[in-house]
């Protein structure tokens, strides 16, 4: 019954028929490339339309187009007098960049330049294809730096804002994916912020009209840009010095992926000695505390890493204990996830550097995971920090401390095995 209704709707033009995929015929790639080399517009049209179609077929066909010398004619066709030829050529280049084998060849043969030029094209369709192509070729690390160094940021941001005007959510997602892809090169961080990308990203994150996928991609890029200390002041000064507050507020967001990347941003910002105390002054500890209480392991891990970064400051060490975070950390200390357990051990070790905190750590049993990790910690840093803190906590000579650590760790390990066998 349902199939009959769909066929009837298609017959009267109410519903579009699904596009039927035509097979790529033997010799079709070579013939299309040869036509593309022609100076005649009609031949270029045939070639461009055909290459745009067959490039969607498979990686094998995309590789074949490049291996047969298709890049040269395609680059030439992006400058054709025909808008249709230009559009198809740029779209084909974007398709070819989807295949990992093609990206290096495209970079070496100058295929990035027509994509960069496409960002300034009068046609929205061409600009969209150019953004998509740069996002695909940006999966190659060497290409990421080249794209941003050539000044692509402003063109991509402009397209993102145009997508907002046209209410094209799919184009916005594609554009945000491209921005994130390009942001992953460390040398691009400062250049992208200098090219004024922050307002567009914060607008997406705070917009009530954007989906959580939009917000996650934008927040992911912000956290990537936070890795470079050269951007920290600009993030802090953003929108009348509200950048830090905005990121802290996003740690409270209901969607896990957004607050995870907000917490990662806090972790990277806390490396800066001028911001590490400002973050706690602006109230970051409360949302991090709520994240640590979460049942989601990735949420807890992000909060623990952020807290560990904040705990490297002596004043923050006291504030973290005062906010009663130690009991919540200890509840997750034996959760079975190495990343979380080691992060909590390192955080406790940092908190124990404060004389004020040591009695609280002892009272809540914080020495237990330290004892265990002093003997069985999976990294040298975890073992050394745990041993160092235990020396301060118990004030015992080295030999006696080591013997106590060994016995206590064995006892703790046996108890852990028993609890796991019962569960």
N, C-alpha and C positions, 0 to 999 in steps of 0.2 A: 504493500500500500504506500509506504513512505517513498520507495524508489519511483513509483508511478507519479506521485505528486511532484517530485524533484524534476523528472523528465518533462512533465507538463509545464512546470514553471520555466524551465530552460527553453522550451519550445516557443513560449510567448515573450521570452526575453526578460522575465522577472529575475531569474537567477542566472549568473554567468556559468558557462560550461567550464569545467576544469581544463586547464591547459594540457594538451596531449604532448608528451615528450617524443620528439622525432629521433630516431636512431642516427648516430653519426656514421655516415657511409665511408667505405674505404676511399682514400684519396681526397676526401672532402676538406680536410685541414689544409693540405698542400694547395688545393685549388683556390681556397678562400684567401690564403696568404698571397698567392700569385696575383689574384684580383686586387688585393689591397695595395699592391705596389703600383697600380695603374694611376695615371694622372686624371683619368676620366671620373667625374662625380658618380655617374651611374654604376660604374664598376666598383668604386669605393663603397657605395651604398650596399650593394650586394654582399661585398666582403665583410663590411662592418656588422651588418644585420646577422649574417651567418656565423661569424666568429662570436658575437655576443650570445647567440643561441647555443652553439656547441660548447662554449667554455663553461656552461652550467652543467654539462653532462657528468664529468667525473674528474678526479685528479689525473688519471691516465691521459685524458684528452687535453687537460690544461698543460700538463708537462709536454705533451706532443706539440702543442702550438708553439711553446717557447723553444723547444729543441729544433723545430723546423724553421726557426728564424722569424717567428711572428711578431716579436717585439718591435722591430724596426718599422714595418708598415703600420702597426697600431699607433706608435708614437707619432708617425707622420700624419695619420688620419685624425689625430686630436687637433690638428691645425687646419683641417679641411674647411672649405667654404660652406659646407652643408652642416647645419646644426644636428641633423639626425646622425650623420657619420661621426661627428665629434662625440655625441652622447653615447653611441654604441661602442666607440673606441675606448672611452674612459671606463665604461661599465665592464668591458672585457678585461682591461688592465686590472680592475678591482677583483674580478673573478680569478684571474691568473695568480694574483697574490695570495689566494687562499691555500695554495699548495706550497709546502715548505721548500721543496726542491727549486721552486721558481724565484724565491725572494732574493737570494744572493745574485742570481743572474739579472733580475730586474734592476737591482741596485747598481750593478756593474755596467749595465747597458743604458743607463739614463732614464729608466721608466718612472723614477720618482718625480722628475721635473714636470711632466704633463699632469701628474696628479696634484702637485703643488699649484700649478697654473689653474687647474680645474676648480680650486677653492675660490678663485676670483671670477669665475665664469658667470655670465648673466643668467644662465639657466639653473633653476633650483635642482633639477634632476641631475645635471652634470656635477654640481657642487656636492650633492649627496653621494654620488658614485665616487667622487674624489676623496671624500671623508672616509667612506667605507674602504677604499683601496689603501689609504694611508694607515688605517687601523690594522689591516691585514699585513701589510709589509712591515708595520711597526712591531710585529712579532719577532722580527730579526733585530737583535740588540744594536748592531751597527747602524741599521736604518733609523732607529728611534732618534738617535742623536742628530743625524743628518736632517731629518724632517723638521725637528724643532729649531735647529740652528738656522734653517732656511726661512724661519718666521711663520710656520704653519699655525701656531697657536691662535692668533687673532682670527684667521679665516675659519678655523674649526669652531671657535666660540661663537662667531657670528652666525654660523650655520645652526648651532644649538639654539640660539635665540630665535632664529627664523623658524625652526621646527616648532618652537613654542607658539609662535604666531599662527602657524598653520594647523596647530593642534595635532601634529603628527608624532604620536608617542613612540612608534617604532623607530622613526628616524632619530629621535632624541636618545633612545637606548643605544642605537648604533653609534651615535656621536659620542656619548659618554664612555662607551667601551673603547673607542679610539683614543679618547683623552687619557683614560687610565692606562691603556697599553703604552702610550708614548711617555707617560709620567714615570715609567719603571726604570728609565735610564737615569742614574744618579746625577749626570751632568745636565739633565733637563729640568731639575727641580727649581733652581733659581730662575732660569730663563722663563719658564712657564708662569711663575708668580710675577716676574717682571712684566710679562705680557698681559697681565691683568686677568688671570683665569679664576682667581678666588671669588669675585662677586658672582660669577655664573654658577660656580659649584655650590656656594652657600645658598643661592636662590633656589636651586633644585632641592637641596636638603630640607629647606624650611618651607617649601611650597606645599600647600594642602591639595594641590591638583596633580601632584606627581605620585607615581606608584612607589612601593617600597624597593622595587628593582632600580628605579631611577635614583632614589635616595642612597641606596647601598653603593652603587657605582660612584656617585659623587663623593660620598664619605670615604670610600676606599681610596680615591684619588687624593683627597685632602690629607689622609693619613700618610700616603706615600710622599707628599710634598713636605710634610712635617719632619721627615727624616733628615732634612738638610737644615743645619743651624742657621744658615744664611737667610732662611725664610721665616724664622721664628718671630722676629720683630714685626715683620709685615703682617703675619697672622695675628699677633697680639694687637697691632694698631688698626686692624681691619674694622671698618664701620664704627668709627669713634671708640676704638679700643674695646670692641665687644667680641673679638674673635675667640679669645679664650673662654669667655662665658658661653658662647654659642656651642663650642665643642663640649664643654662640661654638661650643658643642658642635653646634648644629644646622647650622653651616657645614660640618660633616663628614658630614652625613646623605647617604645613598646616592641619594636621589631629588633630581634636579636642581632642580625647582621650589621645594622646601623650602629647600635651601641658598642658592638665589638670593635668596629673600626674607629669609633670615637675614643674608646679606651686605648687603642693602639696609638692614636694621635697624642693622647695624654702621655703615654710611655715615651714617645719620641721627643715631645716638648720638655719633659722632665729632665732630659739630658742637659738642658740649658740652665746654668746656675742662676740666671736672672729670673727664670720662670718657675723653677722647681718649688719655690715657696709661694709664688703668686697663684699657682694652681690650687694649693690647699687653702689659701686665703679666700679664693673664689668659691670654695665649697665642693671640690671634686671628691672628697672622701665619702660623702654620703651616698652618691650614686654608685661608687665603687663598692661600697659595703653591701648595697642591695644586689649588685652583680655577683658578689662572692656567695651570697645566700642562694643563688640560682641553682636549679637542678641540671642546667645545661653545662656540660663540661667546657665547651669552647667559650662560653660567656665567663665562667669562673677563671679559666686560663688567662683571658685578656685582662680581667680585673687584677689578677695576681701579678702579672707582668707590670702593669701600670703602677701598682702599689709598691712593688720592689724598686722601680725606678724612683718613685717619690721618697722611699725610705733611705735613699743614699744621702739625704740632707739631714743634719742633726736635729734641727727644729721640727722637721716633719716626723721624725722618729717619735718624738714626744706626743705630737698631735695624733698620730695614728693610734697609739696606745690609749690616749685620752678618749678617742672616739669608740673605744671598746671593740676594735677590729681583731684583737689577738684571739679571743675565743672563736670567732667565726673562721679565722684562718686555720685554727687547730682542728675544727670539725672537718675540714677538707684535707687535712694533712695525710690521711691514710685512705684517700679515695680510689687508689689503684691506677691513677693516671700519672705517669712519671713527670710529665711537663708541669702539672699542677703541684705535685709533691715537692719537686726540686725548687720550684719558684717560691713556695711557702717557706721551705727551709732557708733559702737565701734571704727572704724577707725577714724571718725571725732572727737570723744572724745579724742583719743590719739593725733591727730594732733593739737587740741586746747590747749594742754598742753604747746605748744610753744607760747611765746608772739608774735613772728614774724608772726605766722599763723593766729592769732585771727582776725585781720582786714580783711584778705582774706576770712575767713570763713563767717564773717558777710556780707561782700560785695556780696558774691555769694549766700547768703540766707541759709547758712549751719545750722543756728540755728533752722530752721523749723522742720527738722526731729528730732533734739535733743529735741525740745519742745514737740513734739508729743510722743516721746519715754520716756521722763521723766514722763509722765502721764500714758501712755498706753503700755509701753515696756513689752514684754512677759517674760522677765527674770529679776531677781533682779539686775544682773550685768549691763544690758542695762539701766534700770531705774536709778540706782545709778550713773553710769558714766555720763549719760545725765544730771542729776541734778547737778552733780559736775561741769561739763563743763559750764553749763548755769550760775552758780554762778560766774565763772571766766569771762564769756563773758559779762554779764550785770552788774557785780559788784554791785549787789543789796542785801539787807538784806534777810535773809532766808524766813520770812513770806511774804514779798512783792514779792519775787521771786516765791514762791509757788502759790500765787494768780495769778500772770502773766502767769505762766506755765499752770494753770488750764484753764484760759480763752482762752489763745492762742491755747491750745490743742483741746478744744471743737470747736473753730472756724475752726481750721485746719481739724478736723475730719469731720465736716459738709461739708467743701469744697471738701474733698476727696470723700465723698458719692455722691455729686452732679456730680463730674467728672466721677465717675464710672457708674452712672445711665445714663449719656448722651452717654457714649461709649457703 
